Amino acid sequence: MKKNLRIRGIGLNLILCFFFFTLGSSLFSQTKPVESKDSNQKETKKIESSRELIETGKLESTRKKAYLALKGIRISLLNFGKKHDLDKLTSDYGRAETQYLRAEYSAAADLFEEIYKTIGPLAETIRKDYETKTLQLGQELAPLIVNTRLDQKSKNRNLLSVFEKYYVRSGETAKASVNELEKGNQTGALYYQKQALISLYQIKILLGKNEDLSVSLSDKISKNRILETDYLKQEELIYWDDSLDRLNVEQDEERKKERVKTLKSYEWKLGLSSGKLQKESESKTQTPSSGSENSAKPK
């Protein structure tokens, strides 16, 4: 009898083991396909999302938008001491391009959009600085232009039409800057605000040159009025160069070379020994510091 009980116990254990084994296998077989199904669904959604980005043109649009914004602000970031920001943006753009080439379109689109959004506030800070400079200079020049228009004997009378042309252009480009800002295009707004300021600088240069018409060549040299841009202050030259999409540091070097060439031609006209005027000019000129591009930082 004990033997029968032992056999029955063994049989019962075998049945229970078989039952749990069958149950475990069933659960495992049910869980695995669900996980695989979820993974497949995610991959499908990813493919569909990438296809949508391409078919709608959103990917290329975002990519182009980020590139143009980066290109539009690059020189300004360098001129106004924000190289660190430029390096970060350039690095991020490089990563986005890499993702694009690997066909990781969703990730690339997100990063391109992030770059564009980062550039916006930087461009707006610089634009506001340009706007302030434009308003200040415009207020200084407006009375001079009005007086020139009213005074028939003004020495600037012959330049009135040119003054008004530049002044109107400054106002029009300032309005264009506001329009671009309303569209959410901060780099476009910055571009037009630059044009508004440079138009006023043109008036300032013309006023200075006209003032010096009766001044002798030697007096011009003594006043260091050799180049057209000498009628602008050193700080103003940063904005002048930046508006022309040029690096201020490089343009300072170009102006030095141009000044030497001009002074040599003056020496020939005046019959002076070579290098005489250059030495005199250098003694009167303040040498721009190597960090001049950082001396006028937008707040």
Residue pairs with C-beta under 8 A, 6 or more apart in sequence:
46 106
49 105
49 106
50 103
50 105
50 106
52 58
53 59
53 105
53 106
53 109
54 60
54 105
58 109
59 100
59 105
59 108
59 109
62 109
62 112
62 113
62 116
63 96
63 100
63 108
63 109
63 112
65 112
65 116
66 93
66 96
66 112
66 113
66 115
66 116
66 119
67 93
68 187
69 115
69 116
69 119
69 120
69 123
69 186
69 187
70 89
70 90
70 93
70 115
70 119
72 123
72 187
72 188
72 190
72 191
73 119
73 122
73 123
73 126
73 187
73 190
74 86
75 242
75 245
75 246
75 247
76 82
76 123
76 126
76 190
76 242
77 83
77 85
77 86
77 122
78 86
78 247
78 293
79 238
79 241
79 242
79 247
79 248
79 293
80 126
80 238
80 242
80 293
80 294
80 296
80 297
80 298
81 291
81 293
81 294
81 297
82 122
85 122
89 115
89 118
89 119
92 111
92 114
92 115
92 118
93 112
93 115
95 111
96 108
96 111
96 112
96 115
97 108
99 105
99 107
99 108
99 111
100 108
119 186
119 187
120 184
120 186
120 187
121 186
123 186
123 187
123 189
123 190
124 181
124 186
124 189
124 190
125 298
125 299
126 190
126 298
127 177
127 181
127 186
127 189
127 190
127 193
128 298
129 298
129 299
130 190
130 193
130 194
130 196
130 197
130 239
131 174
131 177
131 193
131 196
133 197
133 239
134 170
134 174
134 193
134 196
134 197
134 200
137 197
137 200
137 201
137 204
138 167
138 170
138 200
141 163
141 167
141 200
141 203
141 204
142 167
144 156
144 163
144 207
145 160
145 163
145 164
145 167
145 203
147 154
148 154
148 156
148 157
148 159
148 160
148 163
149 160
149 164
151 157
154 160
155 210
156 163
156 207
156 210
159 206
159 207
159 210
162 203
162 206
163 203
163 206
166 199
166 200
166 202
166 203
167 199
167 200
167 203
169 195
169 199
170 195
170 196
170 197
170 199
170 200
171 196
173 192
173 193
173 195
173 196
173 199
174 192
174 193
174 196
176 192
177 189
177 190
177 191
177 192
177 193
177 196
178 189
180 186
180 188
180 189
180 191
180 192
181 189
194 239
194 242
194 243
195 243
197 239
197 243
198 239
198 240
198 243
198 244
201 232
201 236
201 239
201 240
201 243
204 231
204 232
205 228
205 229
205 231
205 232
207 231
208 225
208 231
209 228
209 231
212 219
212 220
212 223
212 225
215 223
215 225
217 266
217 269
217 270
218 270
220 226
221 263
221 266
221 277
221 280
221 281
222 280
222 284
224 230
224 281
224 284
224 285
225 231
226 259
226 262
226 263
226 281
227 255
227 258
227 259
227 262
229 237
229 240
229 255
232 240
234 286
234 288
234 292
234 295
235 295
235 296
237 248
237 251
237 252
238 248
238 292
238 293
238 295
238 296
239 296
241 247
241 248
241 251
242 248
247 293
248 292
248 293
249 290
249 292
249 293
252 288
252 292
259 281
260 278
263 277
263 278
263 281
264 274
264 277
264 278
266 272
266 277
267 273
267 274
267 275
267 276
267 277
270 277
289 295
